[in-house]
Protein backbone atom coordinates (compact mmCIF):
# COMPACT_ATOMS: atom_id res chain seq x y z
CA UNK A 1 0.00 0.00 0.00
CA UNK A 2 1.19 3.51 -0.73
CA UNK A 3 -0.28 6.98 -0.88
CA UNK A 4 -0.10 9.95 -3.22
CA UNK A 5 -1.15 13.15 -1.50
CA UNK A 6 -4.24 12.00 0.37
CA UNK A 7 -5.22 9.20 -2.04
CA UNK A 8 -4.54 5.69 -0.81
CA UNK A 9 -3.59 2.99 -3.28
CA UNK A 10 -3.70 -0.78 -2.92
CA UNK A 11 -2.03 -2.91 -5.62
CA UNK A 12 -1.81 0.23 -7.78
CA UNK A 13 -5.60 0.74 -7.62
CA UNK A 14 -7.30 3.50 -5.70
CA UNK A 15 -8.27 2.07 -2.34
CA UNK A 16 -11.75 3.57 -2.56
CA UNK A 17 -12.47 1.27 -5.52
CA UNK A 18 -11.49 -1.86 -3.61
CA UNK A 19 -13.22 -0.65 -0.42
CA UNK A 20 -16.01 1.63 -1.67
CA UNK A 21 -17.02 4.49 0.57
CA UNK A 22 -19.67 5.89 -1.77
CA UNK A 23 -18.35 9.34 -1.11
CA UNK A 24 -18.20 12.10 -3.68
CA UNK A 25 -14.51 12.29 -2.81
CA UNK A 26 -11.96 9.63 -3.63
CA UNK A 27 -10.63 9.74 -0.10
CA UNK A 28 -11.56 8.04 3.10
CA UNK A 29 -10.70 10.46 5.87
CA UNK A 30 -10.88 7.72 8.48
CA UNK A 31 -8.02 5.86 6.80
CA UNK A 32 -5.87 8.92 7.33
CA UNK A 33 -7.03 9.22 10.94
CA UNK A 34 -6.46 5.55 11.80
CA UNK A 35 -3.02 5.56 10.23
CA UNK A 36 -2.15 8.64 12.28
CA UNK A 37 -3.07 6.67 15.40
CA UNK A 38 -1.16 3.52 14.51
CA UNK A 39 1.44 4.01 17.23
CA UNK A 40 -0.82 5.77 19.72
CA UNK A 41 -4.20 4.13 20.04
CA UNK A 42 -4.37 1.29 17.54
CA UNK A 43 -2.20 -1.13 19.58
CA UNK A 44 -4.49 -0.72 22.59
CA UNK A 45 -7.64 -0.86 20.46
CA UNK A 46 -6.60 -4.05 18.69
CA UNK A 47 -5.49 -5.60 21.97
CA UNK A 48 -9.01 -5.00 23.31
CA UNK A 49 -10.42 -6.47 20.10
CA UNK A 50 -8.40 -9.65 20.64
CA UNK A 51 -9.77 -9.88 24.18
CA UNK A 52 -13.40 -9.55 23.08
CA UNK A 53 -13.00 -11.42 19.79
CA UNK A 54 -14.14 -14.88 21.02
CA UNK A 55 -17.48 -13.49 22.19
CA UNK A 56 -17.91 -11.41 19.04
CA UNK A 57 -17.20 -14.30 16.69
CA UNK A 58 -19.44 -16.65 18.63
CA UNK A 59 -22.48 -14.36 18.53
CA UNK A 60 -21.97 -13.39 14.88
CA UNK A 61 -21.60 -17.05 13.90
CA UNK A 62 -24.78 -17.85 15.81
CA UNK A 63 -26.64 -15.37 13.57
CA UNK A 64 -24.78 -16.53 10.41
CA UNK A 65 -23.15 -13.14 9.98
CA UNK A 66 -19.67 -12.33 8.59
CA UNK A 67 -16.98 -11.92 11.24
CA UNK A 68 -16.02 -8.50 9.83
CA UNK A 69 -19.02 -7.06 11.64
CA UNK A 70 -17.02 -7.36 14.85
CA UNK A 71 -15.47 -4.03 13.83
CA UNK A 72 -18.75 -2.23 14.55
CA UNK A 73 -18.08 -1.85 18.30
CA UNK A 74 -14.48 -0.95 17.43
CA UNK A 75 -15.52 2.12 15.45
CA UNK A 76 -18.61 2.90 17.57
CA UNK A 77 -17.20 2.84 21.07
CA UNK A 78 -13.61 1.56 21.05
CA UNK A 79 -15.03 -0.80 23.72
CA UNK A 80 -16.00 2.02 26.05
CA UNK A 81 -19.33 1.03 27.68
CA UNK A 82 -20.21 4.70 28.29
CA UNK A 83 -19.73 5.79 24.66
CA UNK A 84 -22.55 7.67 22.93
CA UNK A 85 -23.20 8.90 19.40
CA UNK A 86 -25.25 11.85 18.26
CA UNK A 87 -28.26 9.74 17.31
CA UNK A 88 -29.31 8.31 20.67
CA UNK A 89 -27.02 5.30 20.57
CA UNK A 90 -25.29 4.21 23.77
CA UNK A 91 -22.91 1.51 24.93
CA UNK A 92 -20.48 -0.81 23.15
CA UNK A 93 -22.64 -1.11 20.01
CA UNK A 94 -24.37 2.30 20.07
CA UNK A 95 -27.79 0.69 20.20
CA UNK A 96 -30.77 3.02 20.39
CA UNK A 97 -33.42 2.56 23.04
CA UNK A 98 -36.07 0.95 20.74
CA UNK A 99 -33.50 -1.45 19.31
CA UNK A 100 -32.25 -2.41 22.76
CA UNK A 101 -35.68 -3.09 24.22
CA UNK A 102 -36.87 -4.96 21.12
CA UNK A 103 -33.95 -7.36 21.35
CA UNK A 104 -34.31 -8.11 25.03
CA UNK A 105 -32.13 -5.57 26.82
CA UNK A 106 -33.29 -3.84 30.00
CA UNK A 107 -33.04 -0.05 29.90
CA UNK A 108 -34.65 1.80 32.77
CA UNK A 109 -33.93 4.35 35.49
CA UNK A 110 -31.56 1.95 37.26
CA UNK A 111 -29.67 -0.09 34.66
CA UNK A 112 -28.80 0.10 30.96
CA UNK A 113 -27.79 -3.29 29.56
CA UNK A 114 -26.47 -1.67 26.39
CA UNK A 115 -23.37 -1.23 28.58
CA UNK A 116 -23.17 -4.97 29.25
CA UNK A 117 -20.83 -6.37 26.61
CA UNK A 118 -22.17 -9.92 26.40
CA UNK A 119 -25.85 -8.98 26.41
CA UNK A 120 -25.47 -6.03 24.03
CA UNK A 121 -23.40 -8.15 21.60
CA UNK A 122 -26.13 -10.78 21.52
CA UNK A 123 -28.79 -8.11 20.89
CA UNK A 124 -26.74 -6.30 18.21
CA UNK A 125 -26.03 -9.52 16.31
CA UNK A 126 -29.74 -10.40 16.24
CA UNK A 127 -30.55 -6.87 15.07
CA UNK A 128 -27.95 -6.98 12.28
CA UNK A 129 -29.30 -10.34 11.12
CA UNK A 130 -32.81 -8.89 10.77
CA UNK A 131 -31.53 -5.79 8.97
CA UNK A 132 -29.63 -7.85 6.43
CA UNK A 133 -32.75 -9.90 5.81
CA UNK A 134 -34.62 -6.69 5.00
CA UNK A 135 -32.06 -4.87 2.84
CA UNK A 136 -29.84 -7.65 1.44
CA UNK A 137 -27.10 -5.00 1.12
CA UNK A 138 -24.40 -4.44 3.71
CA UNK A 139 -24.01 -0.71 3.19
CA UNK A 140 -27.75 -0.17 3.53
CA UNK A 141 -27.73 -2.51 6.52
CA UNK A 142 -25.01 -0.44 8.20
CA UNK A 143 -26.86 2.78 7.40
CA UNK A 144 -30.08 1.43 8.92
CA UNK A 145 -28.16 0.16 11.93
CA UNK A 146 -26.88 3.67 12.55
CA UNK A 147 -29.81 5.93 11.66
CA UNK A 148 -32.79 3.58 11.80
CA UNK A 149 -34.78 1.46 9.36
CA UNK A 150 -37.54 4.04 8.86
CA UNK A 151 -35.09 6.78 7.92
CA UNK A 152 -33.29 4.65 5.32
CA UNK A 153 -36.49 3.31 3.77
CA UNK A 154 -37.94 6.82 3.48
CA UNK A 155 -34.84 8.00 1.62
CA UNK A 156 -34.89 4.96 -0.68
CA UNK A 157 -38.55 5.56 -1.51
CA UNK A 158 -38.11 9.31 -1.97
CA UNK A 159 -35.18 8.87 -4.37
CA UNK A 160 -36.48 5.71 -6.07
CA UNK A 161 -33.32 3.76 -5.43
CA UNK A 162 -31.95 0.64 -3.77
CA UNK A 163 -28.39 2.02 -3.70
CA UNK A 164 -26.65 3.39 -0.64
CA UNK A 165 -24.66 5.72 -2.87
CA UNK A 166 -27.83 7.52 -3.98
CA UNK A 167 -29.02 8.25 -0.46
CA UNK A 168 -25.67 8.76 1.28
CA UNK A 169 -25.74 12.54 0.80
CA UNK A 170 -29.03 12.78 2.70
CA UNK A 171 -28.07 10.63 5.66
CA UNK A 172 -27.02 12.13 9.02
CA UNK A 173 -23.33 12.96 9.23
CA UNK A 174 -22.98 10.44 12.07
CA UNK A 175 -24.21 7.65 9.77
CA UNK A 176 -21.93 8.58 6.87
CA UNK A 177 -18.99 8.76 9.27
CA UNK A 178 -19.91 5.37 10.71
CA UNK A 179 -19.95 3.64 7.30
CA UNK A 180 -16.67 5.24 6.24
CA UNK A 181 -15.01 4.40 9.55
CA UNK A 182 -16.19 0.78 9.32
CA UNK A 183 -14.72 0.39 5.83
CA UNK A 184 -11.46 2.01 6.92
CA UNK A 185 -11.17 -0.16 10.03
CA UNK A 186 -11.54 -3.36 8.02
CA UNK A 187 -8.58 -2.34 5.89
CA UNK A 188 -6.46 -1.05 8.76
CA UNK A 189 -6.87 -4.28 10.71
CA UNK A 190 -6.07 -6.37 7.63
CA UNK A 191 -3.05 -4.23 6.88
CA UNK A 192 -1.32 -4.44 10.28
CA UNK A 193 -2.13 -5.44 13.86
CA UNK A 194 0.27 -2.79 15.21
CA UNK A 195 1.67 -4.95 17.98
CA UNK A 196 -1.64 -5.99 19.50
CA UNK A 197 -1.21 -8.29 22.48
CA UNK A 198 -3.45 -10.83 24.16
CA UNK A 199 -4.89 -9.20 27.27
CA UNK A 200 -5.45 -11.36 30.30
CA UNK A 201 -6.90 -9.00 32.90
CA UNK A 202 -7.34 -10.27 36.42
CA UNK A 203 -10.44 -8.71 37.90
CA UNK A 204 -10.95 -9.93 41.44
CA UNK A 205 -14.49 -9.19 42.49
CA UNK A 206 -17.26 -10.54 44.70
CA UNK A 207 -20.90 -10.89 43.66
CA UNK A 208 -23.72 -10.14 46.08
CA UNK A 209 -27.45 -9.76 45.53
CA UNK A 210 -29.49 -6.86 46.82
CA UNK A 211 -32.62 -7.64 48.85
CA UNK A 212 -34.29 -4.39 47.86
CA UNK A 213 -33.44 -1.08 46.26
CA UNK A 214 -30.18 0.22 47.68
CA UNK A 215 -28.41 3.55 47.36
CA UNK A 216 -24.76 3.44 46.30
CA UNK A 217 -23.85 5.98 48.98
CA UNK A 218 -25.05 3.59 51.70
CA UNK A 219 -22.63 0.92 50.48
CA UNK A 220 -19.85 3.47 50.18
CA UNK A 221 -20.37 5.00 53.62
CA UNK A 222 -20.88 1.81 55.62
CA UNK A 223 -18.31 -0.62 54.16
CA UNK A 224 -16.03 1.85 52.38
CA UNK A 225 -16.48 0.69 48.77
CA UNK A 226 -15.25 3.37 46.39
CA UNK A 227 -17.84 4.75 44.00
CA UNK A 228 -15.40 4.56 41.06
CA UNK A 229 -14.87 0.85 41.73
CA UNK A 230 -18.62 0.24 41.76
CA UNK A 231 -19.06 2.08 38.47
CA UNK A 232 -16.13 0.28 36.83
CA UNK A 233 -17.33 -3.16 37.89
CA UNK A 234 -20.99 -2.38 37.12
CA UNK A 235 -21.04 -0.17 33.99
CA UNK A 236 -24.75 -0.90 33.44
CA UNK A 237 -25.68 1.23 36.46
CA UNK A 238 -27.38 4.42 35.34
CA UNK A 239 -27.50 6.45 38.55
CA UNK A 240 -26.92 6.00 42.27
CA UNK A 241 -29.38 3.18 42.92
CA UNK A 242 -28.93 -0.58 42.88
CA UNK A 243 -32.28 -2.13 41.93
CA UNK A 244 -33.88 -4.86 44.02
CA UNK A 245 -32.56 -8.32 43.20
CA UNK A 246 -29.55 -6.91 41.34
CA UNK A 247 -26.35 -8.96 41.38
CA UNK A 248 -23.77 -6.28 42.04
CA UNK A 249 -20.04 -6.77 41.65
CA UNK A 250 -17.92 -5.46 44.52
CA UNK A 251 -14.12 -5.30 44.88
CA UNK A 252 -12.67 -8.49 46.31
CA UNK A 253 -13.25 -8.61 50.06
CA UNK A 254 -16.13 -6.14 50.05
CA UNK A 255 -18.62 -8.94 49.36
CA UNK A 256 -17.98 -10.48 52.78
CA UNK A 257 -18.28 -7.04 54.41
CA UNK A 258 -21.57 -6.48 52.62
CA UNK A 259 -23.08 -9.77 53.80
CA UNK A 260 -21.89 -9.22 57.36
CA UNK A 261 -23.11 -5.63 57.58
CA UNK A 262 -26.12 -5.84 55.27
CA UNK A 263 -28.61 -4.91 57.99
CA UNK A 264 -26.50 -1.91 58.99
CA UNK A 265 -26.28 -0.78 55.35
CA UNK A 266 -30.05 -0.80 54.93
CA UNK A 267 -30.60 0.79 58.36
CA UNK A 268 -28.18 3.58 57.46
CA UNK A 269 -29.99 4.14 54.18
CA UNK A 270 -33.44 4.26 55.77
CA UNK A 271 -32.61 6.23 58.91
CA UNK A 272 -29.98 8.64 57.60
CA UNK A 273 -29.98 8.97 53.80
CA UNK A 274 -33.74 8.67 53.38
CA UNK A 275 -34.84 10.17 56.70
CA UNK A 276 -38.11 11.93 55.96
CA UNK A 277 -38.29 15.64 56.54
CA UNK A 278 -40.42 16.50 59.59
CA UNK A 279 -43.87 17.51 58.51
CA UNK A 280 -44.81 21.10 59.12
CA UNK A 281 -47.91 21.35 61.33
CA UNK A 282 -50.93 22.50 59.42
CA UNK A 283 -51.54 26.19 59.86
CA UNK A 284 -55.19 26.85 60.66
CA UNK A 285 -57.06 30.05 61.38
CA UNK A 286 -58.27 30.05 65.01
CA UNK A 287 -62.05 29.87 65.18
CA UNK A 288 -62.17 32.30 68.09
CA UNK A 289 -59.26 34.44 66.95
CA UNK A 290 -59.56 38.20 66.55
CA UNK A 291 -58.90 39.39 63.01
CA UNK A 292 -56.36 42.19 62.79
CA UNK A 293 -54.74 44.11 60.00
CA UNK A 294 -51.18 45.19 60.66
CA UNK A 295 -49.50 47.76 58.44
CA UNK A 296 -45.78 47.11 58.00
CA UNK A 297 -43.54 49.94 59.20
CA UNK A 298 -39.96 50.77 58.40
CA UNK A 299 -37.62 48.40 60.23
CA UNK A 300 -40.24 45.66 60.59
CA UNK A 301 -39.40 42.03 59.90
CA UNK A 302 -41.67 39.01 60.19
CA UNK A 303 -39.85 37.78 63.30
CA UNK A 304 -40.44 41.07 65.10
CA UNK A 305 -44.10 41.18 64.12
CA UNK A 306 -44.62 37.54 65.09
CA UNK A 307 -43.06 38.15 68.52
CA UNK A 308 -45.17 41.25 69.07
CA UNK A 309 -48.42 39.39 68.42
CA UNK A 310 -47.33 36.11 69.98
CA UNK A 311 -47.70 34.09 66.79
CA UNK A 312 -45.29 32.11 64.61
CA UNK A 313 -43.55 33.34 61.48
CA UNK A 314 -44.95 30.29 59.62
CA UNK A 315 -48.46 31.39 60.64
CA UNK A 316 -47.91 34.88 59.28
CA UNK A 317 -46.68 33.36 56.02
CA UNK A 318 -49.66 31.01 55.74
CA UNK A 319 -52.27 33.63 56.63
CA UNK A 320 -50.88 36.09 54.08
CA UNK A 321 -49.74 33.69 51.30
CA UNK A 322 -46.10 34.69 51.70
CA UNK A 323 -43.52 32.45 49.99
CA UNK A 324 -40.59 33.92 51.91
CA UNK A 325 -39.93 36.43 54.66
CA UNK A 326 -39.72 39.59 52.57
CA UNK A 327 -42.25 42.29 53.44
CA UNK A 328 -42.59 45.89 52.31
CA UNK A 329 -43.31 49.10 54.17
CA UNK A 330 -47.04 49.81 53.96
CA UNK A 331 -47.96 46.21 53.27
CA UNK A 332 -51.04 44.96 55.15
CA UNK A 333 -50.78 41.68 57.02
CA UNK A 334 -53.75 39.71 58.34
CA UNK A 335 -53.17 38.40 61.87
CA UNK A 336 -55.43 36.12 63.88
CA UNK A 337 -54.95 36.50 67.62
CA UNK A 338 -54.58 39.21 70.24
CA UNK A 339 -51.91 41.92 70.17
CA UNK A 340 -49.53 41.84 73.08
CA UNK A 341 -48.46 45.42 73.59
CA UNK A 342 -48.51 47.51 70.45
CA UNK A 343 -51.60 48.97 68.80
CA UNK A 344 -53.05 47.57 65.65
CA UNK A 345 -55.66 48.54 63.08
CA UNK A 346 -58.69 46.23 63.09
CA UNK A 347 -60.43 45.53 59.82
CA UNK A 348 -63.76 45.96 61.59
CA UNK A 349 -63.24 49.72 62.00
CA UNK A 350 -63.87 52.40 59.41
CA UNK A 351 -60.81 53.31 57.41
CA UNK A 352 -60.76 56.89 58.70
CA UNK A 353 -60.97 55.90 62.35
CA UNK A 354 -57.73 56.15 64.27
CA UNK A 355 -56.62 53.04 66.19
CA UNK A 356 -56.99 53.22 69.92
CA UNK A 357 -53.82 53.77 71.86
CA UNK A 358 -52.94 51.02 74.27
CA UNK A 359 -51.43 51.80 77.63
CA UNK A 360 -47.73 51.15 77.73
CA UNK A 361 -46.68 48.75 80.46
CA UNK A 362 -44.55 50.09 83.24
CA UNK A 363 -40.81 49.62 82.81
CA UNK A 364 -39.39 46.70 84.69
CA UNK A 365 -35.85 47.99 84.41
CA UNK A 366 -33.91 50.59 86.33
CA UNK A 367 -33.42 53.67 84.18
CA UNK A 368 -29.78 54.02 85.21
CA UNK A 369 -28.74 50.45 84.47
CA UNK A 370 -28.15 49.93 80.79
CA UNK A 371 -25.55 49.36 78.12
CA UNK A 372 -25.42 51.05 74.73
CA UNK A 373 -25.61 49.72 71.19
CA UNK A 374 -24.89 51.63 67.97
CA UNK A 375 -27.23 50.75 65.10
CA UNK A 376 -25.50 49.30 62.04
CA UNK A 377 -26.64 48.90 58.44
CA UNK A 378 -29.16 46.06 58.16
CA UNK A 379 -30.09 46.15 61.85
CA UNK A 380 -33.65 45.99 63.14
CA UNK A 381 -35.03 45.78 66.66
CA UNK A 382 -35.65 42.05 66.45
CA UNK A 383 -32.04 41.30 65.47
CA UNK A 384 -30.67 43.66 68.12
CA UNK A 385 -32.85 42.17 70.89
CA UNK A 386 -31.59 38.68 70.05
CA UNK A 387 -28.09 39.81 71.05
CA UNK A 388 -29.27 40.43 74.63
CA UNK A 389 -30.92 37.47 76.42
CA UNK A 390 -34.13 38.42 78.22
CA UNK A 391 -34.57 41.62 76.22
CA UNK A 392 -37.40 42.01 73.71
CA UNK A 393 -37.83 44.57 70.91
CA UNK A 394 -40.62 46.14 72.95
CA UNK A 395 -38.27 46.52 75.92
CA UNK A 396 -35.83 48.47 73.76
CA UNK A 397 -38.56 50.69 72.30
CA UNK A 398 -40.06 51.42 75.73
CA UNK A 399 -36.69 52.06 77.38
CA UNK A 400 -35.68 54.51 74.63
CA UNK A 401 -39.12 55.99 73.95
CA UNK A 402 -38.94 55.18 70.24
CA UNK A 403 -40.88 53.22 67.64
CA UNK A 404 -39.51 50.55 65.28
CA UNK A 405 -37.84 53.06 62.93
CA UNK A 406 -34.04 53.03 63.29
CA UNK A 407 -31.26 54.98 61.62
CA UNK A 408 -27.68 53.87 61.10
CA UNK A 409 -25.47 55.33 63.84
CA UNK A 410 -28.33 55.74 66.29
CA UNK A 411 -27.28 54.91 69.87
CA UNK A 412 -29.72 52.74 71.77
CA UNK A 413 -29.84 52.13 75.49
CA UNK A 414 -30.21 48.44 76.23
CA UNK A 415 -31.70 47.86 79.72
CA UNK A 416 -30.05 45.48 82.12
CA UNK A 417 -32.10 43.03 84.12
C-alpha positions in Angstrom: 0.0 0.0 0.0 1.2 3.5 -0.7 -0.3 7.0 -0.9 -0.1 9.9 -3.2 -1.1 13.1 -1.5 -4.2 12.0 0.4 -5.2 9.2 -2.0 -4.5 5.7 -0.8 -3.6 3.0 -3.3 -3.7 -0.8 -2.9 -2.0 -2.9 -5.6 -1.8 0.2 -7.8 -5.6 0.7 -7.6 -7.3 3.5 -5.7 -8.3 2.1 -2.3 -11.7 3.6 -2.6 -12.5 1.3 -5.5 -11.5 -1.9 -3.6 -13.2 -0.7 -0.4 -16.0 1.6 -1.7 -17.0 4.5 0.6 -19.7 5.9 -1.8 -18.3 9.3 -1.1 -18.2 12.1 -3.7 -14.5 12.3 -2.8 -12.0 9.6 -3.6 -10.6 9.7 -0.1 -11.6 8.0 3.1 -10.7 10.5 5.9 -10.9 7.7 8.5 -8.0 5.9 6.8 -5.9 8.9 7.3 -7.0 9.2 10.9 -6.5 5.5 11.8 -3.0 5.6 10.2 -2.2 8.6 12.3 -3.1 6.7 15.4 -1.2 3.5 14.5 1.4 4.0 17.2 -0.8 5.8 19.7 -4.2 4.1 20.0 -4.4 1.3 17.5 -2.2 -1.1 19.6 -4.5 -0.7 22.6 -7.6 -0.9 20.5 -6.6 -4.0 18.7 -5.5 -5.6 22.0 -9.0 -5.0 23.3 -10.4 -6.5 20.1 -8.4 -9.7 20.6 -9.8 -9.9 24.2 -13.4 -9.5 23.1 -13.0 -11.4 19.8 -14.1 -14.9 21.0 -17.5 -13.5 22.2 -17.9 -11.4 19.0 -17.2 -14.3 16.7 -19.4 -16.7 18.6 -22.5 -14.4 18.5 -22.0 -13.4 14.9 -21.6 -17.0 13.9 -24.8 -17.9 15.8 -26.6 -15.4 13.6 -24.8 -16.5 10.4 -23.2 -13.1 10.0 -19.7 -12.3 8.6 -17.0 -11.9 11.2 -16.0 -8.5 9.8 -19.0 -7.1 11.6 -17.0 -7.4 14.8 -15.5 -4.0 13.8 -18.8 -2.2 14.5 -18.1 -1.8 18.3 -14.5 -1.0 17.4 -15.5 2.1 15.5 -18.6 2.9 17.6 -17.2 2.8 21.1 -13.6 1.6 21.1 -15.0 -0.8 23.7 -16.0 2.0 26.1 -19.3 1.0 27.7 -20.2 4.7 28.3 -19.7 5.8 24.7 -22.6 7.7 22.9 -23.2 8.9 19.4 -25.3 11.9 18.3 -28.3 9.7 17.3 -29.3 8.3 20.7 -27.0 5.3 20.6 -25.3 4.2 23.8 -22.9 1.5 24.9 -20.5 -0.8 23.1 -22.6 -1.1 20.0 -24.4 2.3 20.1 -27.8 0.7 20.2 -30.8 3.0 20.4 -33.4 2.6 23.0 -36.1 0.9 20.7 -33.5 -1.5 19.3 -32.2 -2.4 22.8 -35.7 -3.1 24.2 -36.9 -5.0 21.1 -33.9 -7.4 21.4 -34.3 -8.1 25.0 -32.1 -5.6 26.8 -33.3 -3.8 30.0 -33.0 -0.1 29.9 -34.7 1.8 32.8 -33.9 4.3 35.5 -31.6 1.9 37.3 -29.7 -0.1 34.7 -28.8 0.1 31.0 -27.8 -3.3 29.6 -26.5 -1.7 26.4 -23.4 -1.2 28.6 -23.2 -5.0 29.3 -20.8 -6.4 26.6 -22.2 -9.9 26.4 -25.9 -9.0 26.4 -25.5 -6.0 24.0 -23.4 -8.1 21.6 -26.1 -10.8 21.5 -28.8 -8.1 20.9 -26.7 -6.3 18.2 -26.0 -9.5 16.3 -29.7 -10.4 16.2 -30.6 -6.9 15.1 -27.9 -7.0 12.3 -29.3 -10.3 11.1 -32.8 -8.9 10.8 -31.5 -5.8 9.0 -29.6 -7.9 6.4 -32.8 -9.9 5.8 -34.6 -6.7 5.0 -32.1 -4.9 2.8 -29.8 -7.6 1.4 -27.1 -5.0 1.1 -24.4 -4.4 3.7 -24.0 -0.7 3.2 -27.8 -0.2 3.5 -27.7 -2.5 6.5 -25.0 -0.4 8.2 -26.9 2.8 7.4 -30.1 1.4 8.9 -28.2 0.2 11.9 -26.9 3.7 12.6 -29.8 5.9 11.7 -32.8 3.6 11.8 -34.8 1.5 9.4 -37.5 4.0 8.9 -35.1 6.8 7.9 -33.3 4.7 5.3 -36.5 3.3 3.8 -37.9 6.8 3.5 -34.8 8.0 1.6 -34.9 5.0 -0.7 -38.5 5.6 -1.5 -38.1 9.3 -2.0 -35.2 8.9 -4.4 -36.5 5.7 -6.1 -33.3 3.8 -5.4 -31.9 0.6 -3.8 -28.4 2.0 -3.7 -26.7 3.4 -0.6 -24.7 5.7 -2.9 -27.8 7.5 -4.0 -29.0 8.3 -0.5 -25.7 8.8 1.3 -25.7 12.5 0.8 -29.0 12.8 2.7 -28.1 10.6 5.7 -27.0 12.1 9.0 -23.3 13.0 9.2 -23.0 10.4 12.1 -24.2 7.6 9.8 -21.9 8.6 6.9 -19.0 8.8 9.3 -19.9 5.4 10.7 -20.0 3.6 7.3 -16.7 5.2 6.2 -15.0 4.4 9.6 -16.2 0.8 9.3 -14.7 0.4 5.8 -11.5 2.0 6.9 -11.2 -0.2 10.0 -11.5 -3.4 8.0 -8.6 -2.3 5.9 -6.5 -1.0 8.8 -6.9 -4.3 10.7 -6.1 -6.4 7.6 -3.0 -4.2 6.9 -1.3 -4.4 10.3 -2.1 -5.4 13.9 0.3 -2.8 15.2 1.7 -4.9 18.0 -1.6 -6.0 19.5 -1.2 -8.3 22.5 -3.4 -10.8 24.2 -4.9 -9.2 27.3 -5.5 -11.4 30.3 -6.9 -9.0 32.9 -7.3 -10.3 36.4 -10.4 -8.7 37.9 -10.9 -9.9 41.4 -14.5 -9.2 42.5 -17.3 -10.5 44.7 -20.9 -10.9 43.7 -23.7 -10.1 46.1 -27.4 -9.8 45.5 -29.5 -6.9 46.8 -32.6 -7.6 48.8 -34.3 -4.4 47.9 -33.4 -1.1 46.3 -30.2 0.2 47.7 -28.4 3.6 47.4 -24.8 3.4 46.3 -23.9 6.0 49.0 -25.1 3.6 51.7 -22.6 0.9 50.5 -19.8 3.5 50.2 -20.4 5.0 53.6 -20.9 1.8 55.6 -18.3 -0.6 54.2 -16.0 1.9 52.4 -16.5 0.7 48.8 -15.3 3.4 46.4 -17.8 4.8 44.0 -15.4 4.6 41.1 -14.9 0.9 41.7 -18.6 0.2 41.8 -19.1 2.1 38.5 -16.1 0.3 36.8 -17.3 -3.2 37.9 -21.0 -2.4 37.1 -21.0 -0.2 34.0 -24.7 -0.9 33.4 -25.7 1.2 36.5 -27.4 4.4 35.3 -27.5 6.4 38.6 -26.9 6.0 42.3 -29.4 3.2 42.9 -28.9 -0.6 42.9 -32.3 -2.1 41.9 -33.9 -4.9 44.0 -32.6 -8.3 43.2 -29.5 -6.9 41.3 -26.3 -9.0 41.4 -23.8 -6.3 42.0 -20.0 -6.8 41.7 -17.9 -5.5 44.5 -14.1 -5.3 44.9 -12.7 -8.5 46.3 -13.3 -8.6 50.1 -16.1 -6.1 50.0 -18.6 -8.9 49.4 -18.0 -10.5 52.8 -18.3 -7.0 54.4 -21.6 -6.5 52.6 -23.1 -9.8 53.8 -21.9 -9.2 57.4 -23.1 -5.6 57.6 -26.1 -5.8 55.3 -28.6 -4.9 58.0 -26.5 -1.9 59.0 -26.3 -0.8 55.4 -30.0 -0.8 54.9 -30.6 0.8 58.4 -28.2 3.6 57.5 -30.0 4.1 54.2 -33.4 4.3 55.8 -32.6 6.2 58.9 -30.0 8.6 57.6 -30.0 9.0 53.8 -33.7 8.7 53.4 -34.8 10.2 56.7 -38.1 11.9 56.0 -38.3 15.6 56.5 -40.4 16.5 59.6 -43.9 17.5 58.5 -44.8 21.1 59.1 -47.9 21.3 61.3 -50.9 22.5 59.4 -51.5 26.2 59.9 -55.2 26.9 60.7 -57.1 30.0 61.4 -58.3 30.1 65.0 -62.1 29.9 65.2 -62.2 32.3 68.1 -59.3 34.4 66.9 -59.6 38.2 66.5 -58.9 39.4 63.0 -56.4 42.2 62.8 -54.7 44.1 60.0 -51.2 45.2 60.7 -49.5 47.8 58.4 -45.8 47.1 58.0 -43.5 49.9 59.2 -40.0 50.8 58.4 -37.6 48.4 60.2 -40.2 45.7 60.6 -39.4 42.0 59.9 -41.7 39.0 60.2 -39.9 37.8 63.3 -40.4 41.1 65.1 -44.1 41.2 64.1 -44.6 37.5 65.1 -43.1 38.1 68.5 -45.2 41.3 69.1 -48.4 39.4 68.4 -47.3 36.1 70.0 -47.7 34.1 66.8 -45.3 32.1 64.6 -43.6 33.3 61.5 -44.9 30.3 59.6 -48.5 31.4 60.6 -47.9 34.9 59.3 -46.7 33.4 56.0 -49.7 31.0 55.7 -52.3 33.6 56.6 -50.9 36.1 54.1 -49.7 33.7 51.3 -46.1 34.7 51.7 -43.5 32.5 50.0 -40.6 33.9 51.9 -39.9 36.4 54.7 -39.7 39.6 52.6 -42.3 42.3 53.4 -42.6 45.9 52.3 -43.3 49.1 54.2 -47.0 49.8 54.0 -48.0 46.2 53.3 -51.0 45.0 55.1 -50.8 41.7 57.0 -53.7 39.7 58.3 -53.2 38.4 61.9 -55.4 36.1 63.9 -55.0 36.5 67.6 -54.6 39.2 70.2 -51.9 41.9 70.2 -49.5 41.8 73.1 -48.5 45.4 73.6 -48.5 47.5 70.4 -51.6 49.0 68.8 -53.1 47.6 65.6 -55.7 48.5 63.1 -58.7 46.2 63.1 -60.4 45.5 59.8 -63.8 46.0 61.6 -63.2 49.7 62.0 -63.9 52.4 59.4 -60.8 53.3 57.4 -60.8 56.9 58.7 -61.0 55.9 62.4 -57.7 56.2 64.3 -56.6 53.0 66.2 -57.0 53.2 69.9 -53.8 53.8 71.9 -52.9 51.0 74.3 -51.4 51.8 77.6 -47.7 51.1 77.7 -46.7 48.7 80.5 -44.5 50.1 83.2 -40.8 49.6 82.8 -39.4 46.7 84.7 -35.9 48.0 84.4 -33.9 50.6 86.3 -33.4 53.7 84.2 -29.8 54.0 85.2 -28.7 50.4 84.5 -28.1 49.9 80.8 -25.6 49.4 78.1 -25.4 51.0 74.7 -25.6 49.7 71.2 -24.9 51.6 68.0 -27.2 50.7 65.1 -25.5 49.3 62.0 -26.6 48.9 58.4 -29.2 46.1 58.2 -30.1 46.1 61.9 -33.7 46.0 63.1 -35.0 45.8 66.7 -35.6 42.0 66.5 -32.0 41.3 65.5 -30.7 43.7 68.1 -32.9 42.2 70.9 -31.6 38.7 70.0 -28.1 39.8 71.0 -29.3 40.4 74.6 -30.9 37.5 76.4 -34.1 38.4 78.2 -34.6 41.6 76.2 -37.4 42.0 73.7 -37.8 44.6 70.9 -40.6 46.1 72.9 -38.3 46.5 75.9 -35.8 48.5 73.8 -38.6 50.7 72.3 -40.1 51.4 75.7 -36.7 52.1 77.4 -35.7 54.5 74.6 -39.1 56.0 74.0 -38.9 55.2 70.2 -40.9 53.2 67.6 -39.5 50.6 65.3 -37.8 53.1 62.9 -34.0 53.0 63.3 -31.3 55.0 61.6 -27.7 53.9 61.1 -25.5 55.3 63.8 -28.3 55.7 66.3 -27.3 54.9 69.9 -29.7 52.7 71.8 -29.8 52.1 75.5 -30.2 48.4 76.2 -31.7 47.9 79.7 -30.1 45.5 82.1 -32.1 43.0 84.1 
